[in-house]
Structure formats: C-alpha cells, structure tokens
Amino acid sequence: MNRTRTATIAASVAWVLAATWLQLMRGPGLRAYDVVWAEDGGVFLNQAMRHSLWHNLVTPHAGYLQVIAKLIAQPAAALPLAWAAAALAAGAALVVALISLLVWFHSGRVLRSPWARVLVTVVVPLLPQAGFEVNAAVNDLHWYLAYAAFWVLLAPPRSVAGQVGSAAVVAVAALSDPLTALVLPAAIVGIVRSPRRLLACVTPAVMLVALAVQGWVHLTRAAGYRASETVLGELPSIYGLRVLLSALTGDRLLGPLYQWAGLVLVAVVGAVAALVAGLLLWRADRVARQVAAVGLVCSVAYLVVPVGLRGTGGFLERAEFSLNGSRYTIVPLLLLWVAVAALLDRLRPRTVVGGAVAVFLGVQVLSDWAAPSVRTGGPSWRASVAEARAACAAPIRPPQPVPLVAEENGRYAVPIVPGPDDVTIVVAPVPPPGEPLLFAVVAPCAEVRG
C-alpha cells in the first residue's frame, strides 16, 4: 500500500469520526445521544424489540418501506435498553458521515476545485438547517440517502465494482423513500457524460426496480394522510422562503427577517437569485451548466412534490413563524449548494471564491450550531430508563400510558398496549398537557432491569 493510499484512508477515517462526533454534539441542552426521537423509538425501536429484521424490512411505516431506519434500529434493540438513544443517534450520524465521504469521491468527477468538493461534502453533516429537526435522527436518514443517490447517478463509476457499490446505495435509498425518484434526472447527465454508457445504466436500472417495489407497497399498504390542504400558488413562495432565503440567512435570522419584511423580501431574493443564476449559467462551461441545471431542477422538485403531497399549511405563517417542517428543506438545500458549487467552481481567483463561500457558510454554521431544536428539551433517555427501572421495582405499578403510533396493522399504525409487566418510556417530543401520547417505547420490565 503506497503512501498516498494510506494517507487517503487515514484522512477518510478521521473525517468520518469527526463528522459523526460533531453531529452528536450539536445543539444546546440535551445531546442527541441522550434523547430518542419520536419515530426512532416509538416505531422502529419498538418493532425491532418485537420482530425479526426480515419482518421489519418488509413492513412499511406511513405507507412506504424505510429500510435504512430498520437496519439501524435492529442492532440497537439487541443492546441494553439504556444504550438505545446513543446507538440510534450514533448510527444515524455515522450514516450521514459516510454519505459525505461518498460525495467527496464522486464529486471529483464533475467539480475541479478542491473548495467546491469540500463544500458539497462538508455541508452534508454540517448543514445549518439540519439542526432543528433531522440531526442524528434515524427516521430522517432517507433525505440524506436521496442526496447520495443524486451523486452516484450524476457521477457514475466506470468499473463494475463501482457500479455494484452505487447500485447498493440507490437500492437502499429507493427502498427507504419512494421520493428518491425525484433525483433520477441526474442519471441522464451521468449516462450522457459517461464513457461507458451501458455500464452507467446499471445503477439507474436497479433504482427503478427498487422504486417499483416501493410503488407496489404504497399502492397496496398506504393509508391516506394529509397534514393540510395544498395551495399550489404557495409552493414557489415556500421554496423562496425556506430554501433560497434560508440558504442566505440560516435558521436563526430567517424568522425575524420574514416577520419584518414578509413575502416582499422573498420575492426580491428570488428575483436576484434568478438573475445571478442566469448570468453564471451563461458564463459557465457545458459541464457546469449540466450539473447546476440538474441540481436546481431536482432541488425545486424535492420541495414542491413532498410539500405538495403533505400540504402547504403552516409554512408561510408570518406572525407565528415556525421552523417545523425543516425536514422538507434538507434535500432542496443540499442540491442548491451543488448548483452553487458547480457555477462558482471555475471562477477565478479560485482561492478568493472558495474562501468567500467558506466564510459565508461557516458563519451560518456557527450561528445555528447552538440553536434550540425539537430535541433540546428531552426527555433524557438515561433519566427516563432510570425512572422506568424504579417503576418496575415498585410493588404497585401505576397504569402505563399507551402510545398511539407504534405497530403496523395492514394500512394503519396501531398502539402497543402495555402488558402487566411492561413499562412505557416517553420519547421526544413530549406532548403538551392534555394531549394524547403519540410516541413512546413500551418495554418489558425484564429488559429495563437488564
């Protein structure tokens, strides 16, 4: 093994460890490794504690398969219950770190400047807007897998072994979320640019098969759900606010600025962004245009389609602005940064351009790093398990609350009713007083005592 290869491996391992650690340490209050997020515990950990991996892999949640979440929850359930929060958060953070490493190697085929490659890599675990809702959460890994699928489609490997690895990535991505189909336009650019076009078709073909499986599951097992009505005319404003403006301000400034200026500011930012993008596209070379165009198309699609299916309610509230729904902006933001990197990649002087982008994004990361998140208030998993252990040891155990969402029964999620020797452990977020318990882990006292 030569020195270059050894240095590459060492740097890769160091980056993955650092990126994983940074995600686990993000935010104020309780850290991610001591808080179990809603579906992570209430759905995936509950099911992993009760069923085999194969059963869980073929059992959908919310109408589609979520393979990556099941693959992490199953080994976490085999550990002592007190370790569950750390195992789930660390598993999610590690997957995101590995995806960022994959992006580094694939981006070298379409980006020339080291700073541009660093940008599209580092933004994966450090995206400012990821801190509020999706950081180190198993339930939200499918967003990051869509970004990974985008890159392996855009810059396909030229070897058979590389295609096998890429096919595995897109298969897991598509089997974790059918919306991954929205990055398929990247395959067109990848195939056109590849010197081995027939080989480059392998990964998209595998992805189509996985998407067909998801489609069959959705058609036969999905129950109808909409958080609100969809107003099509609001979708451009939502993209302008939660993606374009957010990319300029980060999370902490977004709310105050929007409450001050409203949609007028969003319209101005959108117009300026369109003008700048048009000028940069006009000056860019063919490769940069292709990458930027497909990045922008997929970015818009990944906001419009998911939010359109969910409903547009709540995204444009001005007086009571909230960052709820941030998960829908993760892929659009990541792909927007791909377009920015591609358009600025060949501008000179590269050191100045790269430095300016690094400072701009670095300020956002530092500003939003300690911003409150949905997990800030806990509850602490270690404290909750200790309370559950005390409850199991009590001679008379009070009636245990029943979580509303846990198991899957046909098209619908159903509760897990605690038995006489079970205890309910509440996970984040804790419901407001008077509201029913949505997510919790129902564990046998034997597990808790162990």
C-alpha positions as CSV (number, residue, x, y, z in Angstrom):
1,M,0.0,0.0,0.0
2,N,1.6,3.3,-1.1
3,R,1.8,6.4,1.0
4,T,-0.9,8.3,-1.0
5,R,-3.4,5.5,-0.4
6,T,-2.5,5.2,3.2
7,A,-3.0,9.0,3.7
8,T,-6.3,8.9,1.9
9,I,-7.6,6.1,4.1
10,A,-6.4,7.8,7.3
11,A,-8.0,11.1,6.2
12,S,-11.2,9.4,5.4
13,V,-11.5,7.6,8.7
14,A,-10.6,10.8,10.6
15,W,-13.3,12.8,8.7
16,V,-16.0,10.2,9.3
17,L,-15.2,10.1,13.0
18,A,-15.1,13.9,13.3
19,A,-18.3,14.3,11.3
20,T,-20.1,11.7,13.4
21,W,-18.9,13.4,16.6
22,L,-19.9,16.9,15.5
23,Q,-23.5,15.8,14.8
24,L,-23.8,14.1,18.2
25,M,-22.6,17.3,19.9
26,R,-24.8,19.7,18.0
27,G,-27.3,21.9,19.7
28,P,-27.9,23.2,23.3
29,G,-29.4,21.3,26.2
30,L,-29.5,17.5,26.0
31,R,-27.3,16.0,23.3
32,A,-28.7,13.7,20.6
33,Y,-27.1,10.7,22.1
34,D,-29.3,11.1,25.2
35,V,-32.6,11.7,23.5
36,V,-34.6,9.2,21.5
37,W,-36.6,11.0,18.7
38,A,-40.2,10.2,18.1
39,E,-40.4,7.5,15.4
40,D,-36.9,6.4,16.1
41,G,-38.1,4.9,19.4
42,G,-41.9,4.9,19.1
43,V,-41.9,3.0,15.8
44,F,-38.5,1.5,14.8
45,L,-37.1,0.5,18.2
46,N,-40.5,-0.9,19.3
47,Q,-40.7,-3.0,16.2
48,A,-37.1,-4.1,16.4
49,M,-37.7,-5.3,20.0
50,R,-40.6,-7.4,18.9
51,H,-39.9,-8.8,15.4
52,S,-37.1,-10.1,13.3
53,L,-35.2,-7.9,10.9
54,W,-36.8,-9.5,7.8
55,H,-40.3,-8.9,9.2
56,N,-39.4,-5.3,9.8
57,L,-37.7,-4.7,6.5
58,V,-40.9,-5.7,4.6
59,T,-43.3,-3.9,6.9
60,P,-44.0,-0.3,5.8
61,H,-44.4,2.7,8.0
62,A,-46.5,5.6,6.9
63,G,-47.2,3.8,3.6
64,Y,-43.6,3.0,2.4
65,L,-40.6,0.9,3.3
66,Q,-38.0,2.6,5.4
67,V,-35.1,0.1,5.1
68,I,-32.3,2.3,6.4
69,A,-34.2,3.0,9.7
70,K,-34.8,-0.7,10.2
71,L,-31.2,-1.6,9.5
72,I,-30.0,0.7,12.3
73,A,-32.8,0.0,14.8
74,Q,-32.5,-3.7,14.7
75,P,-28.9,-4.0,16.2
76,A,-29.7,-1.1,18.6
77,A,-32.5,-3.2,20.0
78,A,-30.1,-6.0,20.8
79,L,-28.1,-3.7,23.1
80,P,-29.0,-2.9,26.7
81,L,-32.1,-0.6,26.7
82,A,-30.1,2.2,28.4
83,W,-27.8,2.4,25.4
84,A,-30.7,2.8,22.8
85,A,-30.5,6.6,22.5
86,A,-26.7,6.6,21.9
87,A,-26.9,3.6,19.5
88,L,-29.7,5.2,17.4
89,A,-28.1,8.7,17.3
90,A,-24.6,7.4,16.6
91,G,-25.9,5.1,13.9
92,A,-27.7,7.9,12.1
93,A,-24.8,10.3,12.5
94,L,-22.4,7.6,11.1
95,V,-24.5,7.0,8.0
96,V,-24.6,10.8,7.3
97,A,-20.8,11.0,7.7
98,L,-20.3,8.1,5.3
99,I,-22.6,9.7,2.8
100,S,-20.5,12.9,2.9
101,L,-17.4,10.8,2.2
102,L,-19.1,9.2,-0.8
103,V,-19.9,12.7,-2.1
104,W,-16.3,13.7,-1.8
105,F,-15.1,10.9,-4.0
106,H,-17.9,11.2,-6.6
107,S,-17.8,15.0,-6.8
108,G,-14.2,14.8,-8.1
109,R,-15.6,13.6,-11.5
110,V,-17.6,16.8,-12.1
111,L,-16.0,19.5,-9.9
112,R,-12.4,20.7,-10.4
113,S,-11.8,23.0,-7.4
114,P,-11.0,21.3,-4.1
115,W,-13.0,24.0,-2.3
116,A,-16.1,23.1,-4.3
117,R,-15.7,19.4,-3.5
118,V,-15.2,20.3,0.2
119,L,-18.4,22.5,0.1
120,V,-20.7,19.7,-1.2
121,T,-19.1,17.3,1.2
122,V,-19.0,19.2,4.5
123,V,-22.5,20.6,4.0
124,V,-23.9,17.1,4.5
125,P,-23.2,16.7,8.2
126,L,-23.0,20.4,9.0
127,L,-25.9,21.9,7.0
128,P,-27.1,24.8,9.3
129,Q,-30.8,24.0,8.7
130,A,-30.5,20.3,9.7
131,G,-30.1,21.2,13.4
132,F,-33.7,21.9,14.2
133,E,-35.4,18.6,13.2
134,V,-33.3,16.0,11.4
135,N,-29.9,15.9,13.1
136,A,-28.8,12.4,14.2
137,A,-32.3,11.0,13.6
138,V,-32.8,7.6,12.1
139,N,-36.3,8.5,10.8
140,D,-34.8,11.3,8.6
141,L,-31.9,9.4,7.0
142,H,-33.9,8.9,3.8
143,W,-33.4,12.6,3.0
144,Y,-29.6,12.2,3.1
145,L,-29.8,9.0,1.1
146,A,-31.5,10.8,-1.7
147,Y,-28.6,13.2,-1.8
148,A,-26.2,10.2,-2.0
149,A,-28.3,8.7,-4.8
150,F,-28.1,12.0,-6.7
151,W,-24.3,11.9,-6.7
152,V,-23.9,8.3,-7.7
153,L,-26.3,8.9,-10.6
154,L,-24.6,12.1,-11.6
155,A,-21.1,10.8,-11.5
156,P,-21.3,7.0,-12.2
157,P,-18.3,4.8,-11.5
158,R,-16.5,3.4,-14.5
159,S,-15.8,0.0,-13.1
160,V,-18.1,-3.0,-12.5
161,A,-17.2,-3.0,-8.8
162,G,-18.0,0.7,-8.5
163,Q,-21.4,0.2,-10.2
164,V,-22.2,-2.6,-7.7
165,G,-21.5,-0.3,-4.8
166,S,-23.5,2.5,-6.4
167,A,-26.4,0.1,-7.1
168,A,-26.4,-0.8,-3.4
169,V,-26.6,2.9,-2.5
170,V,-29.5,3.7,-4.7
171,A,-31.3,0.5,-3.8
172,V,-31.2,1.4,-0.1
173,A,-32.2,5.0,-0.9
174,A,-35.1,4.0,-3.0
175,L,-36.3,1.3,-0.5
176,S,-36.1,3.9,2.2
177,D,-38.2,6.6,0.4
178,P,-40.0,6.5,-2.9
179,L,-39.5,10.2,-3.3
180,T,-35.9,9.3,-4.2
181,A,-37.3,9.0,-7.7
182,L,-37.0,12.8,-7.9
183,V,-33.2,12.7,-8.3
184,L,-33.5,10.4,-11.4
185,P,-32.8,13.4,-13.8
186,A,-29.2,13.2,-12.5
187,A,-28.9,9.8,-14.2
188,I,-29.5,11.4,-17.6
189,V,-26.4,13.7,-17.1
190,G,-24.4,10.8,-15.7
191,I,-25.1,8.5,-18.6
192,V,-24.5,11.2,-21.3
193,R,-21.2,12.1,-19.8
194,S,-20.0,8.5,-19.1
195,P,-17.5,6.9,-21.5
196,R,-19.1,3.5,-20.7
197,R,-22.8,4.4,-21.1
198,L,-24.1,0.8,-21.0
199,L,-22.4,0.2,-17.7
200,A,-23.7,3.6,-16.3
201,C,-27.2,2.4,-16.9
202,V,-26.9,-0.4,-14.3
203,T,-27.4,1.8,-11.2
204,P,-30.5,3.7,-12.6
205,A,-32.0,0.3,-13.6
206,V,-31.5,-1.1,-10.1
207,M,-33.1,2.1,-8.7
208,L,-36.1,1.7,-10.9
209,V,-36.6,-1.8,-9.7
210,A,-36.4,-0.7,-6.0
211,L,-38.8,2.2,-6.8
212,A,-41.3,-0.3,-8.4
213,V,-41.2,-2.3,-5.1
214,Q,-41.9,0.9,-3.2
215,G,-44.7,1.7,-5.6
216,W,-46.4,-1.6,-5.1
217,V,-46.1,-1.3,-1.3
218,H,-47.6,2.2,-1.4
219,L,-50.5,1.2,-3.6
220,T,-51.4,-1.8,-1.5
221,R,-50.5,-0.7,2.0
222,A,-50.7,3.1,2.3
223,A,-53.4,4.9,4.2
224,G,-54.4,8.3,3.1
225,Y,-52.8,11.2,5.1
226,R,-52.5,14.9,4.5
227,A,-51.4,17.4,7.2
228,S,-53.3,20.2,5.4
229,E,-54.7,21.3,2.1
230,T,-52.2,22.1,-0.7
231,V,-52.4,25.5,-2.3
232,L,-50.3,25.3,-5.4
233,G,-49.7,29.0,-5.6
234,E,-47.9,28.9,-2.3
235,L,-45.3,26.4,-3.4
236,P,-43.0,29.0,-5.1
237,S,-43.2,31.2,-2.0
238,I,-42.3,28.3,0.3
239,Y,-39.3,27.4,-1.9
240,G,-38.2,31.1,-1.9
241,L,-38.6,31.4,1.9
242,R,-37.5,28.0,3.3
243,V,-34.8,27.3,0.7
244,L,-33.4,30.4,-1.1
245,L,-33.8,32.9,1.8
246,S,-32.8,30.2,4.4
247,A,-29.6,29.4,2.4
248,L,-28.6,33.1,2.8
249,T,-29.6,33.6,6.4
250,G,-29.6,30.3,8.2
251,D,-32.3,29.4,10.7
252,R,-31.7,32.0,13.4
253,L,-32.2,35.0,11.2
254,L,-34.9,33.5,8.9
255,G,-37.8,34.0,11.2
256,P,-37.0,37.6,12.3
257,L,-36.3,38.7,8.7
258,Y,-39.5,37.1,7.4
259,Q,-41.6,38.6,10.1
260,W,-40.1,42.0,9.4
261,A,-40.3,42.1,5.6
262,G,-42.7,39.2,4.7
263,L,-43.0,37.8,1.1
264,V,-41.7,41.1,-0.4
265,L,-38.2,40.1,0.8
266,V,-38.7,36.6,-0.5
267,A,-39.7,37.9,-3.9
268,V,-36.7,40.2,-4.1
269,V,-34.3,37.4,-3.1
270,G,-35.9,35.1,-5.6
271,A,-35.5,37.7,-8.4
272,V,-31.9,38.4,-7.6
273,A,-31.1,34.7,-7.3
274,A,-32.7,34.0,-10.7
275,L,-30.7,36.9,-12.2
276,V,-27.4,35.8,-10.7
277,A,-28.0,32.2,-11.6
278,G,-28.8,33.2,-15.2
279,L,-25.6,35.2,-15.6
280,L,-23.5,32.4,-14.1
281,L,-25.1,29.8,-16.3
282,W,-24.4,32.0,-19.3
283,R,-20.7,32.2,-18.4
284,A,-20.3,28.6,-17.3
285,D,-19.0,25.7,-19.5
286,R,-21.1,22.8,-20.6
287,V,-20.3,20.5,-17.6
288,A,-21.0,23.2,-15.0
289,R,-24.3,24.1,-16.8
290,Q,-25.4,20.5,-16.8
291,V,-24.6,19.9,-13.1
292,A,-26.1,23.2,-12.0
293,A,-29.2,22.8,-14.1
294,V,-29.9,19.3,-12.8
295,G,-29.1,20.3,-9.3
296,L,-31.6,23.2,-9.4
297,V,-34.3,21.1,-11.1
298,C,-34.0,18.4,-8.5
299,S,-33.9,20.9,-5.7
300,V,-37.1,22.5,-6.7
301,A,-38.8,19.2,-7.3
302,Y,-37.7,17.9,-3.9
303,L,-39.5,20.8,-2.2
304,V,-42.6,21.1,-4.5
305,V,-43.5,17.4,-4.6
306,P,-43.1,16.4,-0.9
307,V,-44.7,19.6,0.4
308,G,-47.4,19.3,-2.2
309,L,-48.3,15.8,-1.0
310,R,-48.1,16.9,2.7
311,G,-50.0,20.1,2.3
312,T,-48.8,23.7,2.4
313,G,-50.3,24.7,5.7
314,G,-48.0,26.3,8.3
315,F,-45.0,27.0,6.0
316,L,-45.9,30.7,5.3
317,E,-47.2,31.7,8.7
318,R,-45.7,35.1,9.4
319,A,-46.9,36.2,12.9
320,E,-46.3,32.7,14.3
321,F,-43.4,31.6,12.2
322,S,-42.0,28.2,13.0
323,L,-39.2,26.0,11.6
324,N,-41.5,23.0,11.7
325,G,-41.2,21.0,8.5
326,S,-37.5,21.7,8.2
327,R,-37.0,18.1,7.1
328,Y,-38.7,19.0,3.7
329,T,-35.9,21.6,3.0
330,I,-32.9,19.4,3.6
331,V,-32.6,17.8,0.1
332,P,-33.5,21.1,-1.7
333,L,-30.8,23.0,0.3
334,L,-28.2,20.3,-0.3
335,L,-28.9,20.3,-4.1
336,L,-29.0,24.1,-4.2
337,W,-25.4,24.1,-2.8
338,V,-24.5,21.6,-5.5
339,A,-25.6,24.2,-8.1
340,V,-23.8,27.0,-6.4
341,A,-20.6,24.9,-6.2
342,A,-20.9,24.0,-9.9
343,L,-21.4,27.6,-11.1
344,L,-18.6,29.0,-9.0
345,D,-16.3,26.1,-9.5
346,R,-14.3,27.6,-12.4
347,L,-14.4,31.3,-11.4
348,R,-11.1,32.9,-10.7
349,P,-9.3,33.5,-8.5
350,R,-10.4,30.2,-7.0
351,T,-8.9,30.8,-3.6
352,V,-10.8,34.0,-3.2
353,V,-14.1,32.5,-4.4
354,G,-13.7,29.4,-2.2
355,G,-12.7,31.4,0.8
356,A,-15.7,33.7,0.5
357,V,-18.1,30.8,0.3
358,A,-16.4,29.0,3.2
359,V,-16.7,32.2,5.4
360,F,-20.3,32.7,4.4
361,L,-21.4,29.2,5.2
362,G,-19.1,29.0,8.2
363,V,-20.8,32.0,9.8
364,Q,-24.2,30.3,9.3
365,V,-23.0,27.0,10.8
366,L,-21.6,28.8,13.9
367,S,-24.7,30.9,14.3
368,D,-27.1,28.0,14.1
369,W,-24.9,25.4,15.9
370,A,-26.4,26.1,19.4
371,A,-29.9,27.0,18.2
372,P,-32.7,25.1,20.0
373,S,-34.1,22.0,18.3
374,V,-37.0,19.7,18.7
375,R,-34.8,17.5,21.0
376,T,-33.4,20.2,23.2
377,G,-35.9,19.7,26.0
378,G,-35.6,15.9,26.0
379,P,-36.6,13.9,27.9
380,S,-33.3,12.5,28.8
381,W,-33.2,8.8,27.8
382,R,-30.9,7.8,30.7
383,A,-33.2,9.5,33.2
384,S,-36.3,8.0,31.7
385,V,-34.8,4.5,31.8
386,A,-33.9,5.0,35.4
387,E,-37.4,6.1,36.2
388,A,-38.8,3.1,34.3
389,R,-36.5,0.8,36.3
390,A,-37.8,2.3,39.6
391,A,-41.4,1.9,38.4
392,C,-40.7,-1.8,37.6
393,A,-39.3,-2.3,41.1
394,A,-42.3,-0.7,42.8
395,P,-44.7,-3.1,44.4
396,I,-47.7,-1.4,42.7
397,R,-47.1,0.0,39.2
398,P,-49.5,2.7,38.1
399,P,-51.3,2.2,34.7
400,Q,-49.0,2.9,31.8
401,P,-49.9,5.3,29.0
402,V,-50.5,3.9,25.6
403,P,-48.6,5.4,22.6
404,L,-50.9,5.9,19.6
405,V,-48.3,5.1,16.9
406,A,-46.1,2.0,17.2
407,E,-47.0,-1.2,15.4
408,E,-48.2,-1.6,11.8
409,N,-51.5,-3.5,11.2
410,G,-52.3,-3.6,7.5
411,R,-52.6,0.0,6.2
412,Y,-52.6,1.6,9.6
413,A,-50.4,2.3,12.6
414,V,-51.8,0.9,15.9
415,P,-50.9,1.3,19.5
416,I,-48.8,-1.2,21.6
417,V,-50.9,-1.7,24.7
418,P,-48.6,-2.2,27.7
419,G,-49.0,-5.6,29.4
420,P,-48.9,-6.2,33.2
421,D,-45.1,-6.5,33.2
422,D,-44.5,-3.6,30.7
423,V,-43.5,0.0,31.3
424,T,-43.9,3.0,28.9
425,I,-40.9,5.2,28.3
426,V,-41.8,8.6,26.7
427,V,-39.6,9.9,23.9
428,A,-39.1,13.3,22.4
429,P,-41.1,15.4,21.8
430,V,-43.2,15.3,25.0
431,P,-46.8,16.1,24.1
432,P,-48.3,19.2,25.7
433,P,-50.5,18.7,28.8
434,G,-53.9,17.3,27.9
435,E,-52.8,15.9,24.5
436,P,-52.5,12.1,23.9
437,L,-49.2,10.4,23.9
438,L,-48.1,9.8,20.2
439,F,-44.7,8.1,20.5
440,A,-43.2,6.1,23.3
441,V,-41.2,2.9,23.8
442,V,-43.1,0.0,25.5
443,A,-40.5,-2.3,27.1
444,P,-40.8,-5.4,29.3
445,C,-39.6,-4.8,32.8
446,A,-37.1,-7.7,32.3
447,E,-35.5,-5.5,29.5
448,V,-35.5,-2.4,31.8
449,R,-33.9,-4.2,34.7
450,G,-31.3,-5.8,32.5
